[in-house]
Amino acid sequence: MTTYQSRAASAYATVNLESRSGGSGGVDLVILLIEGILDRIKMAKTAMIQRDIGQKVKHLNKALEILTEGLRAHLDVGAGGEIAQNLDNLYAYCSVRLLHANSRNDVAALDEICNLFTPLLGAWVTIRSGGNAPEAVQTLADVTRSLKSTMPGMQRLYGSNAYASQAMMGA
């Protein structure tokens, strides 16, 4: 297992990553991590509805950990170009929305995150399926570009210093 896989696996420790991914590489890991975020959000929503604060916090913290340590920390924005930059912005935005959902018990914020990650997951699944590699990468570029246009401005939602403070904290 590479260092990347090892660090990503530690953020997703509740699943036997090697057996699920078959050791087939980064794309499978990204898919597993996104599925993990979506699963944790689903569990957190259930906990919110049931007013189980402990479980809500546990699941949202795990979703945030997967997002920051499993996905965002391993982006190479310099080498990844527009796709990596759009993913970085998406992950930063979703980190702030997870914190907001946790502090305000905001189910709508969780739904928003799921709505942002679902097409992204689909794009990664398309890439994994092989086929025409340039076409699959173009699909990912198109999805990240469209997600960028659907995310409200971080500054408009949280004020001009919110994004900068989140970026400095590495969230």
SEKOLLO-718607 format. One line per 5 residues: number of its first residue (from 1); their letters; for each residue x, z negated, y negated of N, C-alpha, C, O. Coordinates in pm, whole numbers, plus 32768, in hexadecimal, padded with zeros to 4 digits. Last residue first. Example, Ala and Ser with C-alpha at 12.3 -4.5 7.8 and 13.67 -1.06 7.14 Angstrom:
2	SA	8505 7D3C 80E1 8557 7D36 806A 850A 7CED 7FFD 853D 7CDC 7F8E; 8527 7CF4 8239 84CE 7CF4 81C2 8528 7CF4 814A 8590 7CB2 814C .
% end
This chain:
171	AGMMA	7C6F 7D5C 76F9 7BEF 7D6B 773E 7BBD 7DF8 7737 7B52 7E17 776B; 7D51 7D1B 7670 7D61 7D69 76EA 7CE1 7D7B 7737 7CE4 7DA4 77AB; 7D52 7CA5 7580 7D43 7C4B 75F0 7D52 7C95 7675 7D5F 7C56 76DE; 7D5E 7D85 74DF 7DD1 7D2C 74E1 7DCB 7CCB 7557 7E32 7CA4 758D; 7C5F 7DEB 750B 7CD2 7E39 7537 7D4E 7DE0 753F 7D9F 7DEE 759B .
166	QSAYA	7BC3 7D26 7495 7BB5 7D3F 7524 7C30 7D8B 7557 7C62 7D6D 75C3; 7C14 7D41 738B 7C2F 7CC3 73D1 7C21 7CD4 7466 7C6C 7C96 74B2; 7BBC 7E49 7359 7C4A 7E28 734F 7C68 7DA7 7399 7CCD 7DA0 73DF; 7AA9 7E2E 7374 7AF2 7E84 73D0 7B86 7E61 73CF 7BC6 7E5C 7438; 7A6E 7D75 72A3 7A4E 7D58 7330 7AA1 7DAC 738F 7AD9 7D79 73EF .
161	NSGYL	7A8E 7DB5 719A 7AFD 7D71 71DC 7AE7 7D5B 7271 7B43 7D34 72B8; 79A0 7E2D 7144 7A1B 7E7C 7144 7A8E 7E38 718E 7AE8 7E7D 71BC; 7885 7DEB 721B 78D5 7DD8 71A4 795E 7E17 71B2 798B 7E34 7221; 77F0 7E2E 72F8 782F 7DAB 72F5 7882 7D90 7278 78C1 7D27 726E; 7773 7F2C 72D5 7732 7EC2 7321 776A 7E38 7304 771F 7DD7 72F9 .
156	RQMGP	7825 7FBF 723B 779C 7FB0 720D 7757 7F3C 7254 770A 7EF2 7217; 790E 7FB5 72D9 790C 7F75 7256 787E 7F5F 7224 7861 7EF6 71EA; 78C0 804A 73B7 78E3 7FBC 73C8 78DC 7F74 7342 78AA 7F04 7339; 77B6 812E 73AE 7836 8105 7377 784C 8070 7386 77F5 8020 7364; 771C 8167 74EC 7714 8145 745D 779E 8119 742D 77F0 80E7 747A .
151	MTSKL	7758 8271 75C7 7777 81E5 75A7 7767 81CE 7512 779F 8218 74C2; 7736 8380 75DE 76BF 832B 75EE 76DA 829A 75CD 767B 824E 75B7; 782D 83F9 75C5 77CA 8417 755E 774D 83BF 756A 7700 83B3 750A; 78AB 839B 76A8 78E2 8378 7625 7879 838E 75B9 786E 833E 755B; 781A 841F 7769 780D 838E 775D 783E 835F 76D5 7803 8306 7697 .
146	SRTVD	7877 8522 7743 77EA 8505 7726 77D3 846F 771A 7780 8444 76CA; 7983 84FF 7790 7963 852E 7709 78D3 850D 76E5 78B7 84E0 7675; 7966 84B7 7899 79A0 8455 783B 7985 847E 77AB 7971 8428 7755; 78EF 85A5 78FC 78A7 8525 7903 78E1 84C2 789F 7896 8480 7857; 79BA 8662 78CC 7936 8672 788E 78E9 85EF 788C 78AA 85CC 7829 .
141	ALTQV	7A86 85F9 796E 7A9A 8606 78DE 7A15 8612 7895 7A01 85D4 782D; 7A0B 8612 7A69 7A2F 858D 7A36 7A43 8592 799F 7A16 8538 7958; 79F7 872B 7A71 797E 86D9 7A78 799A 864E 7A41 794A 8619 79F3; 7B05 876C 7A73 7AB3 8794 7A00 7A31 8744 79FC 7A02 871E 7991; 7B42 870E 7B70 7B7F 86CD 7AFC 7B32 86F0 7A7D 7B1F 869C 7A26 .
136	AEPAN	7AAE 87C8 7C03 7A8F 8739 7C0E 7AC9 86ED 7B97 7A87 8695 7B60; 7B30 88B6 7BC0 7AA3 88A5 7B9E 7A7B 8812 7BA1 7A2E 87E4 7B4C; 7C2D 888C 7C2F 7C1F 889B 7B9E 7B8E 8887 7B70 7B75 884F 7B05; 7BDD 8872 7D49 7C18 8803 7CFE 7C0C 8816 7C67 7BE4 87B8 7C22; 7ADB 88C7 7E01 7B29 8902 7D97 7B5E 8895 7D3B 7B13 8861 7CE8 .
131	GGSRI	7AE4 87E6 7F0E 7AB1 8863 7ED6 7B12 8899 7E6F 7B8B 8899 7E84; 7AC6 8692 7EF6 7B23 8702 7F01 7AEB 877E 7EC0 7AC8 877F 7E4A; 7A42 85A9 7EE1 7A10 8608 7F45 7A66 8684 7F51 7A52 86D6 7FAA; 7AB5 8529 7E08 7ADD 8501 7E8F 7AB4 8569 7EF7 7AFC 857F 7F59; 7A29 85A3 7D36 7AB9 85B8 7D42 7AE7 8598 7DD0 7B37 85E1 7E0B .
126	TVWAG	792C 8539 7D67 7940 85CA 7D69 79D4 85EB 7D7C 79F7 8644 7DC8; 7961 842E 7D38 7939 8457 7DBF 794B 84EE 7DCF 7975 851C 7E39; 7991 843A 7C25 79FE 8416 7C80 79DE 843C 7D10 7A36 8467 7D5A; 788E 847E 7BCD 78FE 84D8 7BB4 7974 84BA 7C11 79B3 8516 7C45; 77FB 839B 7C1C 77DC 841E 7C54 784E 8482 7C42 786B 84D1 7C9B .
121	LLPTF	786D 82DD 7B73 787D 82D0 7C03 7863 8357 7C47 78AC 837F 7CA1; 780A 8341 7A82 789A 833C 7A98 78B8 8331 7B2E 7911 8374 7B61; 76F9 8319 7A9A 772D 83A3 7A9B 77C4 83A8 7AB0 77F8 8409 7AE8; 7709 81F1 7AA4 76CF 8241 7B0F 76FF 82D3 7B0C 7729 8305 7B74; 776B 8178 79BA 77C2 8185 7A2E 778B 81E1 7A9B 77D9 821A 7AE8 .
116	LNCIE	7696 817D 7906 7713 81BD 78E1 776B 81D6 795C 77AD 823E 7965; 75D3 80EC 7989 75B5 8177 7963 7631 81C3 7937 7635 823E 7941; 7654 7FF5 7999 7637 8040 7A14 761C 80D3 79F5 7648 812C 7A3E; 7650 7FB5 7888 76D0 7FC7 78CD 76BC 8017 794D 7709 8072 796B; 753A 7F9E 7861 7587 8001 7816 760C 801E 785C 7635 8092 7869 .
111	DLAAV	74FE 7EC5 7901 74C5 7F48 7923 7513 7FB7 78DD 752B 8021 7917; 7582 7E02 786D 75AF 7E20 78F5 757B 7EA8 7923 75C3 7EF5 7964; 74E6 7E07 7788 7575 7E28 777C 75AE 7E4A 7806 7601 7EA4 7813; 73F4 7DAC 77F0 73FC 7E36 77BC 748E 7E62 77AE 74AE 7ED6 77C5; 7425 7CA2 7825 7417 7CFD 7896 7424 7D8D 7868 745A 7DE1 78B1 .
106	DNRSN	74CD 7BB6 7793 7494 7C36 776B 7495 7C98 77E0 74FA 7CDA 77FB; 7528 7AB1 775E 74CC 7ACD 77CD 7482 7B50 77B6 7407 7B58 77C4; 75F0 7A94 76A4 7566 7AA0 7672 74FE 7AB4 76E0 7487 7AC5 76C2; 76E0 7A85 772E 76C2 7A1F 76C9 7631 7A20 769B 75FC 79BA 7670; 76CE 7B65 77DA 76E1 7ADE 780E 76B6 7A74 77A9 7671 7A15 77CC .
101	AHLLR	76B6 7C3A 772C 764C 7C21 778D 7655 7B93 77C4 75EF 7B51 77D8; 77B1 7C24 76A7 7733 7C15 765E 76C1 7BF1 76BE 7675 7B94 76A4; 785D 7C5F 7779 7866 7BDD 7736 77E6 7BC0 76E9 77B5 7B4F 76EA; 7806 7D64 77AD 77FC 7CFD 7815 7803 7C72 77D7 77B6 7C19 77FD; 784A 7DE0 76B9 77BD 7DD6 76DF 77A7 7D70 774F 7741 7D2C 7751 .
96	VSCYA	7960 7DD3 76C7 791B 7D8B 765C 7887 7D79 7680 784D 7D10 7667; 7982 7E7B 77A4 79B4 7DF1 77A6 796C 7D9D 773F 7941 7D2D 775B; 791E 7F6C 7746 78D4 7F26 77AF 7903 7E96 77BE 78B4 7E3F 77E1; 79E8 7FAD 7689 795E 7F9A 7660 790F 7F49 76C7 78C7 7EEC 76A4; 7AC4 7FC8 7734 7AC5 7F66 76C7 7A36 7F46 769C 7A12 7ED1 768C .
91	YLNDL	7A6D 809C 77D6 7A88 8019 7812 7A8C 7FAB 77A8 7A5B 7F3D 77C0; 7A56 8169 7715 79E2 813F 7763 79F8 80B3 779C 79A0 805D 7793; 7B62 817D 76C2 7AF9 8158 7662 7A7C 8126 76A9 7A3F 80C4 767F; 7BD2 81CF 77B7 7BFF 8154 7776 7B97 8123 7713 7B78 80AC 770F; 7B4F 82C5 77DA 7B39 8258 7839 7B61 81D2 77FD 7B1A 816F 780D .
86	NQAIE	7BBB 8351 7701 7B2B 8339 7707 7B09 82C9 7768 7AB1 8278 774C; 7CC8 8351 7751 7CA2 8312 76D3 7C0D 82F3 76D2 7BE5 8287 76A7; 7CB9 83E3 7842 7CE5 8358 7844 7CBE 830F 77C3 7C96 829B 77C9; 7C60 84DB 77D9 7C12 8493 783D 7C38 8400 783E 7BE0 83A9 783A; 7D2E 8529 7728 7CA8 850C 76F5 7C55 84BB 7759 7C0C 8460 7732 .
81	GGAGV	7E4E 84A9 77D3 7E0E 84FB 776D 7D83 84CA 7745 7D68 8452 7742; 7EED 8423 7887 7E67 844C 78B1 7E19 849B 784B 7DAB 84CB 7869; 7FD9 83CA 781C 7FDF 843B 7879 7F56 8474 7899 7F4A 84E7 78C1; 7F7A 82FD 7770 7FDA 8361 7742 7FDB 83DD 779A 7FDE 844D 7768; 7ED7 8260 780D 7E9A 82AB 77A0 7EF9 8319 776E 7ECC 8384 7747 .
76	DLHAR	7EB4 8210 7934 7F2A 8240 78EE 7EF7 829D 7880 7EEE 8316 7892; 7E10 80F3 79AF 7E07 8174 796C 7E8D 8195 792C 7ECF 813D 78F4; 7E13 7FF8 7A16 7E61 805E 7A5B 7E53 80E9 7A1F 7E85 814A 7A57; 7D6B 7F55 798A 7DFA 7F35 7988 7E50 7FA3 79C5 7EC8 7FAA 79AB; 7C69 7FB8 79C8 7CA6 7FD0 7945 7D3D 7FBA 7944 7D86 8005 7903 .
71	LGETL	7C41 7F6F 7AE1 7C32 7FF6 7AA9 7C85 8009 7A2B 7CDC 8060 7A24; 7C90 7E67 7B20 7C8E 7ECF 7B86 7C8A 7F5B 7B4E 7CCA 7FB6 7B84; 7C85 7DCA 7A3E 7CFE 7DC6 7A91 7D04 7E37 7AF7 7D70 7E62 7B1E; 7B8C 7E12 79C3 7C08 7E06 7975 7C85 7E0F 79CC 7CE4 7E53 79A8; 7ACF 7E2E 7A97 7ADA 7E91 7A2C 7B61 7E8A 79E7 7BA3 7EF1 79D4 .
66	IELAK	7AF3 7D49 7B2E 7B05 7DCC 7B6D 7B1C 7E36 7B02 7B71 7E8D 7B11; 7AB5 7C8B 7A66 7B39 7C8D 7AA4 7B55 7D14 7AE6 7BC2 7D4B 7AD7; 79A9 7CC7 7A37 7A0A 7CD5 79CB 7A99 7CDC 7A01 7AEB 7D29 79D0; 793E 7C84 7B30 7930 7D0D 7AFE 7997 7D27 7A90 79D6 7D91 7A8D; 797C 7B73 7B2F 79BA 7BCA 7B93 79B1 7C5C 7B67 7A11 7CA8 7B76 .
61	NLHKV	78DA 7B1B 7A5D 796B 7B0A 7A54 79B3 7B64 7AB7 7A1C 7B9C 7A97; 77E1 7B57 7ACB 780E 7BA0 7A53 78A4 7B91 7A40 78E7 7BF0 7A16; 77DC 7AA3 7BA4 77D7 7B33 7BBC 7804 7B84 7B42 7846 7BEA 7B51; 77F3 79A5 7B23 784E 79CD 7B8F 7851 7A65 7B9E 78BD 7AA1 7BA5; 7716 79A7 7A77 779E 79A1 7A40 7803 79D1 7AA8 785E 7A1E 7A88 .
56	KQGID	7647 79AB 7B37 7651 7A13 7AD0 76E0 7A1B 7A9B 771B 7A86 7A93; 7673 78BE 7BC2 7684 793E 7C07 7691 79B1 7BA4 76DF 7A0E 7BBA; 763E 7804 7AF0 76BD 7804 7B39 76D8 7889 7B7E 7746 78BE 7B75; 7534 783A 7AA2 75A3 7850 7A46 7629 7859 7A8F 767C 78AE 7A6E; 7428 78B4 7B08 7497 7874 7B4F 7517 7892 7B00 755B 78F5 7B19 .
51	RQIMA	7336 792D 7AC8 736D 78C4 7A71 73D9 7870 7AB6 73E3 77F8 7AA1; 72E5 7A0C 7B45 72CA 798D 7B89 72FC 7914 7B3B 72EE 78A3 7B68; 734A 7AC6 7A95 72B9 7ABE 7AA6 7292 7A3A 7AE8 722B 79FF 7AC6; 745B 7A98 7ABF 741F 7A84 7A3B 7389 7A6F 7A47 7350 7A13 7A0C; 7476 7AE4 7BCD 748F 7A59 7BA6 7453 7A3B 7B1D 741E 79CD 7B09 .
46	TKAMK	7440 7BF6 7BB1 73EA 7BA3 7C05 73FA 7B10 7BDF 7397 7AC8 7BD3; 751D 7C3B 7B13 7494 7C4E 7AE0 7431 7BF8 7B2F 73D9 7BB9 7AF5; 75ED 7C05 7BC4 75E2 7BB6 7B4A 7556 7BC2 7B0E 751E 7B60 7ADC; 75C4 7CCA 7C84 75B7 7C3E 7CAB 75A7 7BE4 7C30 755C 7B83 7C34; 75F6 7DAB 7BE1 7575 7D9C 7C24 755D 7D0A 7C4C 74F0 7CD4 7C39 .
41	IRDLI	7700 7D7B 7BA3 769C 7D7D 7B39 7611 7D6A 7B73 75BF 7D21 7B3B; 7773 7D96 7C9F 777A 7D14 7C5A 7714 7D0E 7BE8 76D9 7CA5 7BD0; 7744 7EA9 7CCF 770C 7E42 7D28 7708 7DBA 7CE3 76A3 7D73 7CEB; 77D8 7F1E 7C00 7748 7F33 7C05 7704 7ECA 7C5E 7698 7E99 7C3E; 78DA 7EC9 7C4C 78A3 7EA3 7BC9 780B 7EAF 7BCD 77C5 7E53 7BA2 .
36	GEILL	78ED 7F48 7D46 78F5 7EB7 7D3A 78BC 7E84 7CB8 7875 7E20 7CB5; 78E9 8055 7CFE 787B 801F 7D50 7877 7F87 7D49 780C 7F4B 7D46; 79DF 8054 7C7A 7965 806E 7C2F 78EB 803C 7C7C 7891 7FFF 7C42; 7A85 801F 7D59 7A83 7FC3 7CE6 7A04 7FD7 7C93 79C5 7F76 7C68; 7A57 80FC 7DFE 7A37 8075 7E2D 7A2D 8012 7DB9 79D5 7FBB 7DB8 .
31	IVLDV	7AB9 81C8 7D54 7A2C 81C8 7D80 7A03 813D 7DAE 7998 810D 7D89; 7BC5 817D 7D45 7B74 8182 7CCC 7AE0 817D 7CEF 7A93 8135 7CAF; 7C0B 819E 7E54 7C12 811A 7E15 7BBD 8115 7D96 7B76 80B4 7D7F; 7BED 82B1 7E74 7B97 8256 7EC0 7B97 81CA 7E84 7B30 8187 7E82; 7CBB 8300 7DC7 7C31 8327 7DAB 7BD1 82CC 7DF5 7B6E 829F 7DBC .
26	GGSGG	7DAE 8298 7E3A 7D78 8267 7DBD 7CE7 828A 7DA2 7C9E 8238 7D6A; 7D9D 828D 7FA9 7DD2 829F 7F24 7D7D 8272 7EB1 7D16 8230 7EC0; 7D5C 825D 80AF 7D63 82E8 8083 7D81 82F8 7FEF 7D7F 8368 7FBC; 7D36 817C 814D 7DBB 8194 8118 7DCB 821E 80DA 7E3A 8250 80D1; 7C2F 8158 8181 7C7B 81A3 81E4 7D07 81C4 81B3 7D48 821E 81E8 .
21	SRSEL	7B89 80C6 80E6 7BC1 813F 80AA 7C0F 8193 810E 7C2F 8207 80F4; 7B3F 7FF7 8194 7AD9 8049 8155 7B12 80CB 811F 7AD1 8133 8128; 7C2F 7F86 81E7 7BD6 7FBE 824C 7B6C 8018 820E 7B42 807A 824B; 7CA0 7F39 80F1 7CE6 7F97 8147 7C87 7FD6 81AC 7C8D 804F 81C4; 7BEA 7E7C 8088 7BFC 7EFE 8048 7C3E 7F64 80A3 7C17 7FD9 80A3 .
16	NVTAY	7B0E 7DB2 80D7 7B85 7DDD 811D 7B9F 7E6D 80F4 7B70 7ECC 8134; 7AA4 7D08 7FB6 7A8E 7D76 8014 7B12 7D95 8058 7B7B 7D92 8018; 7AE8 7C50 7EFC 7A7B 7C2E 7F55 7A5E 7C99 7FBD 7A08 7C86 8013; 7BAD 7CAC 7E4D 7BD7 7C63 7EC3 7B65 7C45 7F25 7B81 7C23 7F98; 7BE7 7D55 7D7B 7B72 7D71 7DCD 7B83 7D2A 7E53 7B6C 7D65 7EBD .
11	ASAAR	7CD1 7D23 7D0C 7C5C 7D15 7CB5 7BDA 7D29 7D02 7B6D 7D11 7CCE; 7D7C 7D64 7DD8 7D6E 7CD7 7DB6 7CF7 7CBF 7D59 7CBF 7C52 7D58; 7D72 7E7A 7DD4 7D32 7E32 7E43 7D1F 7D9F 7E20 7CBB 7D64 7E48; 7E0E 7EB1 7CF8 7D80 7ED0 7CF4 7D35 7E84 7D60 7CC6 7E54 7D49; 7F07 7E5E 7D5B 7ECE 7E1C 7CE5 7E38 7E36 7CDB 7DEC 7DDB 7CBA .
6	SQYTT	7F1E 7F12 7E35 7F25 7E82 7E49 7EE5 7E37 7DD5 7E97 7DDB 7DEA; 7F19 800C 7DBD 7EB0 7FE7 7E1C 7EAC 7F51 7E2F 7E40 7F17 7E39; 8004 7FF7 7D22 7F82 8012 7CE4 7F12 7FE4 7D40 7EB6 7F9D 7D15; 80C5 7FD7 7DEA 80B0 7F6B 7D8B 8028 7F7B 7D47 7FE0 7F18 7D35; 803E 8057 7F23 808F 805F 7EAA 8073 7FE8 7E51 8014 7F9D 7E68 .
1	M	8056 8000 8075 8000 8000 8000 805A 8000 7F85 80B9 7FB2 7F7E .
% end
